[in-house]
Amino acid sequence: MSKQTPLSLGTDSIPKLLTRYAIPAIVAMTSSSLYHIVDSIFLGHGVGALAISSLALTLPLMNIAAAFGTMVGIGASALISIRLGQGNRRRAEQILGHVVLLCLIIGSVFTVTTLTFLDPILILFGASDATIGYARDFMTIILSGTIVTHVYLGLNEVLRSSGYPKKAMAVVLTSVLLNCALNPLFIFVFKWGVQGSAAATLISQTTALTISLSHFASKKSFLHFKRSIFTLKARIVGRILSIGLAPFLLYVCASVVVIFVNKALRDNGGDVAIGAYGIINRVALLFTMIVGGLNQGMQPIVGFNFGARHFDRVLKVLRLTIFCAVGVMTVGFLVSQLLPREVAMLFVDTTVGDTTAEQMVAVAAQGLRLVLLMAPLVGFQMVTSSFFQYIGKPRKAIFLSLTRQMLFLLPLLLILPPRLGITGVWISMPIADLTASLLTGTLLIFQIRQLRSHPDAVTCI
């Protein structure tokens, strides 16, 4: 690849750039969501419906684990794009070194802490006597590989933002395809159950990390490892973490909300309802990951042009990304309304006369219709929140990340379920989506006015 490739971010047409960067990111993100979907499907058919419930219980902890890797990766990639837009390649390489060091440090601390207190954490997240064994077996292996996961996620973000979107996609695809191959082998052939599923995930991510490390070890890469970049500097650490704090808080808040959701579902429907929520989460994740891919494709374009002060191009890519995201989430809305039972039946085997599986499908079908009721607005809200993050406005991004989960959804989960039962849990989510989108739209209007009317007053970090 030519070393001038990233400079095309400031000259090529916006639709061409978004296609070039977003399609690989969409494939990568969608493939990444297949980790969770594949795990759920194989465990649901190979172990049983309660295995899906146990997997749903681990979601908050997995979200928190991903939050740290994502915080470093997204914060660094946004900063790298801005530095490249400013023509400062040396500073961009310093940020690369910080990604590796921060992921190693944070991953080590997280692993030791969570493995030490794993059982109390799972009980807090809603585990019962019937599900805690599955959840413990799964998370012990997953948490043992936290360092691998963090470095893998962090380097993949940098790989994409430094001009290698197709290679970033290929790395993720390699991991996902290997996971899809190993899951049935470990579960159905070796009979390793949930431990087999976790082992498949860890082996797949280790393979992907090896590919990324070899890329950045090569001097032919636009950004590559040098001894001088592996030194932490407080200012760079602060900028990475401040920009990455928005997605970090989004993950953490999502984990807190899931804890409350699981508690409300356990009180009103038991393990079956928690398993149904796990199915709904997997389905919603597929569509939101596509939007996440669009956001990733938008990030280097927005960051580079914002750093170069090409604000007209910044707004063009924002409009196009919002349009695509709303379209994607509209498809999710239609699927949830027209085929909810058929989608739910993909995850559990209802042909063996298992009443638990039948109940789970029925509850999940009802939940899909209600939870994704405002899905198109979610697409708009996700893109806009990320936009503030990519132009170096972490406070606004953090605020928007918090509002949907904590300001709107959490109070609804405390008020509605005691009165409406499981239905109260489901309808809390679209109400929160609507209110958060209205607030996001208001902040976006003011930001666009500033970029158009007072471009000289805009500061680029």
FIDO-309544 format. One record per residue (C-alpha): x, y, z; residue number from 0; residue in one letter. Coordinates in Angstrom, 2 decimals. Layout:
N
       px       py       pz   nr  rest
        X        Y        Z  NUM     A
...
END
This chain:
461
       px       py       pz   nr  rest
     0.00     0.00     0.00    0     M
     1.25     3.49    -0.82    1     S
     2.24     5.54     2.16    2     K
     0.11     8.39     0.78    3     Q
    -3.13     6.46     0.89    4     T
    -4.55     8.13     4.04    5     P
    -4.31    11.52     2.29    6     L
    -7.12    10.47    -0.07    7     S
    -9.46    11.03     2.87    8     L
    -9.26    14.74     2.10    9     G
    -9.71    14.55    -1.67   10     T
   -11.80    11.54    -2.82   11     D
   -15.59    11.80    -3.08   12     S
   -17.50    11.24     0.15   13     I
   -19.69     8.34    -1.13   14     P
   -16.59     6.61    -2.50   15     K
   -14.71     7.03     0.78   16     L
   -17.61     5.90     2.93   17     L
   -18.03     2.83     0.75   18     T
   -14.31     2.07     0.89   19     R
   -14.09     2.37     4.66   20     Y
   -17.58     1.39     5.79   21     A
   -18.08    -1.85     3.87   22     I
   -15.02    -3.56     5.37   23     P
   -15.97    -2.19     8.78   24     A
   -19.57    -3.39     8.38   25     I
   -18.38    -6.85     7.40   26     V
   -15.99    -6.84    10.35   27     A
   -18.55    -5.57    12.87   28     M
   -21.32    -7.85    11.60   29     T
   -18.94   -10.77    11.68   30     S
   -17.99    -9.80    15.21   31     S
   -21.64    -9.91    16.27   32     S
   -21.77   -13.43    14.86   33     L
   -19.50   -14.45    17.75   34     Y
   -22.42   -13.96    20.09   35     H
   -25.04   -15.28    17.69   36     I
   -23.06   -18.41    16.85   37     V
   -22.34   -19.07    20.53   38     D
   -26.05   -18.75    21.35   39     S
   -27.29   -20.92    18.49   40     I
   -24.82   -23.75    19.07   41     F
   -25.29   -23.67    22.83   42     L
   -29.07   -23.48    22.50   43     G
   -29.15   -26.56    20.26   44     H
   -26.18   -28.41    21.75   45     G
   -26.63   -27.77    25.48   46     V
   -30.16   -26.45    26.00   47     G
   -32.31   -23.36    26.50   48     A
   -30.84   -22.63    29.95   49     L
   -27.41   -22.29    28.35   50     A
   -28.78   -19.27    26.47   51     I
   -30.04   -17.86    29.76   52     S
   -26.59   -18.28    31.31   53     S
   -25.00   -16.58    28.29   54     L
   -27.39   -13.66    28.71   55     A
   -26.24   -13.33    32.31   56     L
   -22.63   -12.96    31.21   57     T
   -23.49   -10.08    28.84   58     L
   -22.87    -7.27    31.38   59     P
   -19.44    -8.62    32.27   60     L
   -18.52    -9.16    28.62   61     M
   -19.71    -5.62    27.85   62     N
   -17.48    -4.20    30.57   63     I
   -14.53    -6.24    29.31   64     A
   -15.10    -4.98    25.76   65     A
   -15.56    -1.43    27.10   66     A
   -11.92    -1.11    28.14   67     F
   -10.53    -2.42    24.85   68     G
   -12.94    -0.25    22.89   69     T
   -12.09     2.83    24.95   70     M
    -8.42     2.55    24.05   71     V
    -9.00     1.46    20.44   72     G
   -11.61     4.04    19.44   73     I
    -9.96     6.85    21.39   74     G
    -6.62     6.13    19.74   75     A
    -8.02     5.66    16.23   76     S
    -9.93     8.96    16.37   77     A
    -6.78    10.74    17.56   78     L
    -4.65     9.04    14.89   79     I
    -7.03    10.16    12.14   80     S
    -6.89    13.77    13.35   81     I
    -3.08    13.66    13.57   82     R
    -2.81    12.25    10.05   83     L
    -5.14    14.99     8.84   84     G
    -2.73    17.47    10.40   85     Q
     0.18    15.74     8.65   86     G
     1.77    14.55    11.90   87     N
     2.73    10.92    11.27   88     R
     5.27    10.78    14.12   89     R
     2.61    11.59    16.71   90     R
     0.29     9.02    15.12   91     A
     2.92     6.31    15.64   92     E
     3.35     7.35    19.28   93     Q
    -0.38     6.75    19.75   94     I
     0.03     3.24    18.27   95     L
     2.55     2.38    20.99   96     G
     0.18     3.66    23.64   97     H
    -2.56     1.31    22.37   98     V
    -0.45    -1.76    23.05   99     V
     0.78    -0.63    26.47  100     L
    -2.61     0.56    27.72  101     L
    -4.35    -2.64    26.60  102     C
    -1.73    -4.78    28.34  103     L
    -2.01    -2.85    31.60  104     I
    -5.79    -2.54    31.68  105     I
    -6.31    -6.13    30.52  106     G
    -4.06    -7.53    33.26  107     S
    -5.82    -5.63    36.04  108     V
    -9.27    -6.52    34.71  109     F
    -8.43   -10.23    34.45  110     T
    -7.14   -10.56    38.00  111     V
   -10.02    -8.55    39.49  112     T
   -12.89   -10.32    37.72  113     T
   -11.57   -13.86    38.16  114     L
   -11.10   -13.22    41.87  115     T
   -14.73   -12.14    42.37  116     F
   -16.42   -14.06    39.53  117     L
   -19.17   -15.85    41.49  118     D
   -20.36   -12.77    43.41  119     P
   -20.38   -10.82    40.14  120     I
   -22.51   -13.43    38.38  121     L
   -24.97   -13.56    41.29  122     I
   -25.22    -9.76    41.17  123     L
   -26.01   -10.03    37.45  124     F
   -28.95   -12.35    38.12  125     G
   -27.51   -15.88    38.08  126     A
   -29.63   -18.62    39.67  127     S
   -28.65   -22.07    40.91  128     D
   -29.64   -23.45    37.50  129     A
   -27.50   -21.04    35.44  130     T
   -24.47   -20.02    37.51  131     I
   -22.52   -23.19    36.66  132     G
   -22.82   -22.57    32.91  133     Y
   -21.98   -18.87    33.32  134     A
   -18.94   -19.59    35.51  135     R
   -17.51   -22.18    33.11  136     D
   -17.93   -19.83    30.15  137     F
   -16.54   -16.66    31.73  138     M
   -13.53   -18.31    33.41  139     T
   -12.07   -19.06    29.99  140     I
   -13.18   -15.77    28.40  141     I
   -11.73   -13.66    31.22  142     L
    -8.44   -15.57    31.11  143     S
    -7.99   -14.17    27.61  144     G
    -8.91   -10.56    28.36  145     T
    -5.45    -9.25    27.43  146     I
    -5.72   -10.94    24.04  147     V
    -9.18    -9.47    23.48  148     T
    -8.13    -5.94    24.46  149     H
    -5.02    -5.81    22.27  150     V
    -6.91    -7.42    19.38  151     Y
    -9.72    -4.85    19.56  152     L
    -7.35    -1.92    20.01  153     G
    -5.03    -2.79    17.13  154     L
    -7.92    -3.54    14.79  155     N
    -9.25     0.00    15.30  156     E
    -5.81     1.46    14.52  157     V
    -5.42    -0.83    11.51  158     L
    -8.59     0.58    10.00  159     R
    -7.95     4.24    10.80  160     S
    -4.37     4.15     9.45  161     S
    -5.52     3.28     5.93  162     G
    -6.06    -0.51     5.97  163     Y
    -9.85    -1.01     6.22  164     P
    -9.83    -4.17     4.10  165     K
    -7.09    -5.76     6.16  166     K
    -8.94    -4.87     9.36  167     A
   -11.98    -6.62     7.91  168     M
    -9.92    -9.66     6.93  169     A
    -8.53    -9.98    10.44  170     V
   -12.00    -9.99    11.99  171     V
   -13.35   -12.38     9.35  172     L
   -10.51   -14.79    10.05  173     T
   -11.42   -14.77    13.73  174     S
   -15.15   -15.23    13.11  175     V
   -14.81   -18.01    10.54  176     L
   -12.43   -19.89    12.83  177     L
   -14.89   -19.46    15.69  178     N
   -17.74   -20.80    13.54  179     C
   -15.64   -23.84    12.67  180     A
   -14.42   -24.58    16.19  181     L
   -17.75   -24.06    17.99  182     N
   -19.57   -27.12    16.58  183     P
   -16.39   -29.17    16.83  184     L
   -15.90   -28.42    20.52  185     F
   -19.61   -28.57    21.46  186     I
   -21.00   -31.44    19.38  187     F
   -17.92   -33.60    18.74  188     V
   -15.75   -33.09    21.83  189     F
   -18.79   -32.50    24.09  190     K
   -17.11   -29.59    25.91  191     W
   -20.36   -27.61    26.28  192     G
   -20.08   -23.93    27.24  193     V
   -16.36   -24.31    27.91  194     Q
   -15.90   -25.43    24.31  195     G
   -17.70   -22.34    23.05  196     S
   -15.52   -20.08    25.18  197     A
   -12.35   -21.86    24.06  198     A
   -13.35   -21.44    20.41  199     A
   -13.75   -17.69    20.94  200     T
   -10.37   -17.32    22.66  201     L
    -8.46   -19.37    20.07  202     I
   -10.07   -17.35    17.26  203     S
    -9.15   -14.00    18.79  204     Q
    -5.59   -15.12    19.48  205     T
    -5.20   -16.03    15.81  206     T
    -6.55   -12.63    14.74  207     A
    -4.23   -10.81    17.15  208     L
    -1.22   -12.64    15.69  209     T
    -2.10   -11.32    12.22  210     I
    -2.44    -7.74    13.50  211     S
     0.86    -7.89    15.37  212     L
     2.66    -9.12    12.26  213     S
     1.21    -6.20    10.28  214     H
     2.42    -3.51    12.67  215     F
     5.78    -5.26    13.06  216     A
     6.43    -4.76     9.34  217     S
     8.28    -1.59     8.33  218     K
     6.24    -1.57     5.11  219     K
     3.12    -0.61     7.07  220     S
     2.15     3.07     7.08  221     F
     2.31     3.04    10.89  222     L
     4.55     0.42    12.49  223     H
     6.18    -0.57    15.75  224     F
     9.39     1.18    16.84  225     K
    11.16     0.95    20.17  226     R
    10.76     4.68    20.75  227     S
     6.93     4.56    20.70  228     I
     6.57     2.18    23.67  229     F
     6.74     4.85    26.35  230     T
     3.64     6.18    28.06  231     L
     3.13     9.94    28.04  232     K
     0.49    11.38    30.33  233     A
    -0.83    13.84    27.76  234     R
    -1.39    11.18    25.08  235     I
    -2.91     8.78    27.59  236     V
    -5.29    11.51    28.71  237     G
    -6.39    12.35    25.16  238     R
    -6.93     8.68    24.22  239     I
    -8.96     7.94    27.33  240     L
   -10.99    11.17    27.15  241     S
   -12.06    10.55    23.56  242     I
   -12.63     6.85    24.21  243     G
   -14.56     7.54    27.40  244     L
   -17.84     7.98    25.52  245     A
   -18.01     4.42    24.11  246     P
   -16.59     3.11    27.38  247     F
   -19.41     4.67    29.36  248     L
   -21.90     3.43    26.79  249     L
   -20.74    -0.14    27.38  250     Y
   -20.68     0.27    31.15  251     V
   -24.11     1.89    31.24  252     C
   -25.43    -0.88    29.01  253     A
   -24.07    -3.38    31.52  254     S
   -25.77    -1.59    34.42  255     V
   -29.04    -1.51    32.49  256     V
   -28.78    -5.22    31.64  257     V
   -28.38    -5.97    35.34  258     I
   -31.65    -4.14    36.06  259     F
   -33.32    -5.78    33.05  260     V
   -32.25    -9.24    34.19  261     N
   -33.50    -8.54    37.71  262     K
   -36.87    -7.34    36.42  263     A
   -37.17   -10.35    34.11  264     L
   -36.12   -12.78    36.82  265     R
   -38.79   -11.37    39.14  266     D
   -41.49   -11.57    36.46  267     N
   -40.52   -14.53    34.27  268     G
   -37.49   -16.32    35.71  269     G
   -34.66   -17.87    33.70  270     D
   -36.91   -18.27    30.64  271     V
   -37.46   -14.52    30.38  272     A
   -33.74   -13.83    30.82  273     I
   -32.99   -16.29    28.01  274     G
   -35.58   -14.55    25.81  275     A
   -33.82   -11.25    26.43  276     Y
   -30.57   -12.91    25.42  277     G
   -32.15   -13.83    22.07  278     I
   -33.49   -10.29    21.57  279     I
   -30.08    -8.85    22.38  280     N
   -28.39   -11.05    19.79  281     R
   -30.87   -10.02    17.08  282     V
   -30.64    -6.31    17.92  283     A
   -26.87    -6.62    18.07  284     L
   -26.72    -7.77    14.46  285     L
   -28.34    -4.56    13.19  286     F
   -26.60    -2.19    15.59  287     T
   -23.27    -3.74    14.61  288     M
   -23.98    -2.82    10.98  289     I
   -24.55     0.76    12.14  290     V
   -21.37     0.44    14.20  291     G
   -19.58    -0.49    10.98  292     G
   -20.96     2.61     9.30  293     L
   -19.70     4.63    12.25  294     N
   -16.27     3.06    11.93  295     Q
   -16.24     3.86     8.23  296     G
   -17.23     7.44     8.98  297     M
   -14.58     7.89    11.70  298     Q
   -11.35     8.27     9.66  299     P
   -13.13    10.47     7.08  300     I
   -14.58    12.77     9.73  301     V
   -11.39    12.83    11.80  302     G
    -9.07    13.55     8.88  303     F
   -11.24    16.29     7.36  304     N
   -11.99    17.84    10.74  305     F
    -8.26    17.97    11.43  306     G
    -7.72    19.51     7.97  307     A
   -10.65    21.93     8.63  308     R
   -12.66    20.72     5.63  309     H
   -15.95    21.14     7.49  310     F
   -18.13    20.89     4.37  311     D
   -16.82    17.35     3.83  312     R
   -17.37    16.54     7.50  313     V
   -21.07    17.42     7.21  314     L
   -21.47    15.54     3.93  315     K
   -20.24    12.26     5.39  316     V
   -22.39    12.80     8.48  317     L
   -25.57    13.18     6.39  318     R
   -24.78    10.15     4.25  319     L
   -23.97     7.96     7.27  320     T
   -27.19     8.95     9.06  321     I
   -29.22     8.09     5.96  322     F
   -27.62     4.64     5.68  323     C
   -27.93     3.92     9.41  324     A
   -31.64     4.76     9.49  325     V
   -32.14     2.46     6.50  326     G
   -30.37    -0.43     8.20  327     V
   -32.34    -0.08    11.42  328     M
   -35.59     0.15     9.44  329     T
   -34.84    -3.33     8.12  330     V
   -34.36    -4.48    11.72  331     G
   -37.72    -2.95    12.62  332     F
   -39.48    -4.79     9.77  333     L
   -37.89    -8.13    10.65  334     V
   -38.90    -7.76    14.30  335     S
   -42.49    -6.95    13.39  336     Q
   -43.04    -9.50    10.63  337     L
   -40.92   -12.53    11.65  338     L
   -40.37   -12.43    15.42  339     P
   -41.23   -16.08    16.15  340     R
   -39.25   -17.42    13.21  341     E
   -36.19   -15.46    14.31  342     V
   -36.48   -16.64    17.93  343     A
   -36.75   -20.28    16.82  344     M
   -33.28   -20.08    15.26  345     L
   -31.75   -20.05    18.74  346     F
   -33.48   -22.97    20.46  347     V
   -34.60   -26.44    19.43  348     D
   -38.41   -26.62    19.80  349     T
   -38.74   -29.95    17.98  350     T
   -37.82   -32.10    20.98  351     V
   -40.87   -31.16    23.05  352     G
   -38.94   -28.95    25.47  353     D
   -41.52   -26.73    27.18  354     T
   -38.78   -24.34    28.35  355     T
   -37.71   -23.76    24.75  356     A
   -41.31   -23.18    23.64  357     E
   -41.89   -20.65    26.42  358     Q
   -38.65   -18.86    25.59  359     M
   -39.62   -18.49    21.93  360     V
   -43.03   -17.05    22.83  361     A
   -41.56   -14.50    25.25  362     V
   -38.78   -13.54    22.82  363     A
   -41.26   -13.01    19.96  364     A
   -43.30   -10.58    22.04  365     Q
   -40.15    -8.78    23.17  366     G
   -38.73    -8.40    19.66  367     L
   -41.83    -6.55    18.47  368     R
   -41.68    -4.06    21.35  369     L
   -37.94    -3.59    21.91  370     V
   -37.22    -2.69    18.26  371     L
   -40.25    -0.44    17.88  372     L
   -38.09     2.70    17.54  373     M
   -35.19     1.01    15.76  374     A
   -34.90     3.60    12.90  375     P
   -34.34     6.38    15.45  376     L
   -31.63     4.30    17.11  377     V
   -29.64     4.46    13.86  378     G
   -29.74     8.26    13.89  379     F
   -28.84     8.44    17.58  380     Q
   -25.87     6.08    17.25  381     M
   -24.31     7.94    14.33  382     V
   -24.76    11.37    15.88  383     T
   -23.29    10.34    19.24  384     S
   -20.25     8.90    17.46  385     S
   -19.91    12.05    15.35  386     F
   -19.28    14.19    18.43  387     F
   -16.69    11.69    19.58  388     Q
   -14.88    11.71    16.21  389     Y
   -14.57    15.50    16.06  390     I
   -12.94    15.53    19.49  391     G
   -15.98    16.60    21.54  392     K
   -15.82    13.93    24.25  393     P
   -18.07    15.74    26.73  394     R
   -21.01    15.90    24.34  395     K
   -20.43    12.31    23.25  396     A
   -20.29    11.17    26.87  397     I
   -23.45    13.08    27.71  398     F
   -25.35    11.50    24.83  399     L
   -24.00     8.08    25.72  400     S
   -25.31     8.45    29.25  401     L
   -28.75     9.91    28.52  402     T
   -30.34     6.95    26.75  403     R
   -29.16     4.38    29.25  404     Q
   -29.11     6.18    32.58  405     M
   -31.28     9.30    32.30  406     L
   -34.17     7.70    30.40  407     F
   -34.03     3.90    30.37  408     L
   -32.99     3.14    33.95  409     L
   -35.84     5.14    35.59  410     P
   -38.32     3.50    33.21  411     L
   -37.05     0.06    34.24  412     L
   -37.63     0.96    37.86  413     L
   -41.16     2.33    37.24  414     I
   -42.83     0.21    34.53  415     L
   -42.01    -3.50    35.27  416     P
   -43.60    -3.49    38.76  417     P
   -46.81    -2.30    37.11  418     R
   -46.75    -4.03    33.72  419     L
   -44.52    -7.07    34.29  420     G
   -42.42    -8.30    31.36  421     I
   -44.24    -5.94    28.98  422     T
   -43.03    -3.04    31.13  423     G
   -39.42    -4.16    30.56  424     V
   -39.90    -4.32    26.81  425     W
   -41.65    -0.96    26.31  426     I
   -39.11     0.88    28.48  427     S
   -36.58     0.53    25.65  428     M
   -38.43     2.19    22.73  429     P
   -39.55     5.03    25.00  430     I
   -35.93     5.66    25.97  431     A
   -34.88     5.47    22.29  432     D
   -37.41     8.14    21.34  433     L
   -36.47    10.62    24.06  434     T
   -32.72    10.13    23.58  435     A
   -33.06    10.71    19.83  436     S
   -34.91    13.99    20.36  437     L
   -32.15    15.24    22.66  438     L
   -29.42    14.08    20.26  439     T
   -31.08    15.88    17.35  440     G
   -31.17    19.13    19.32  441     T
   -27.44    19.04    20.11  442     L
   -26.62    18.15    16.50  443     L
   -28.50    21.19    15.18  444     I
   -26.41    23.52    17.36  445     F
   -23.15    21.81    16.32  446     Q
   -23.96    22.06    12.61  447     I
   -24.79    25.75    12.98  448     R
   -21.41    26.34    14.57  449     Q
   -19.53    24.52    11.80  450     L
   -21.39    26.50     9.12  451     R
   -21.60    29.95    10.72  452     S
   -18.42    30.17    12.81  453     H
   -15.82    27.77    11.34  454     P
   -12.92    29.91    12.60  455     D
   -14.08    29.40    16.18  456     A
   -13.88    25.61    15.89  457     V
   -10.80    24.14    17.54  458     T
    -9.13    20.92    16.34  459     C
    -7.35    19.05    19.15  460     I
END
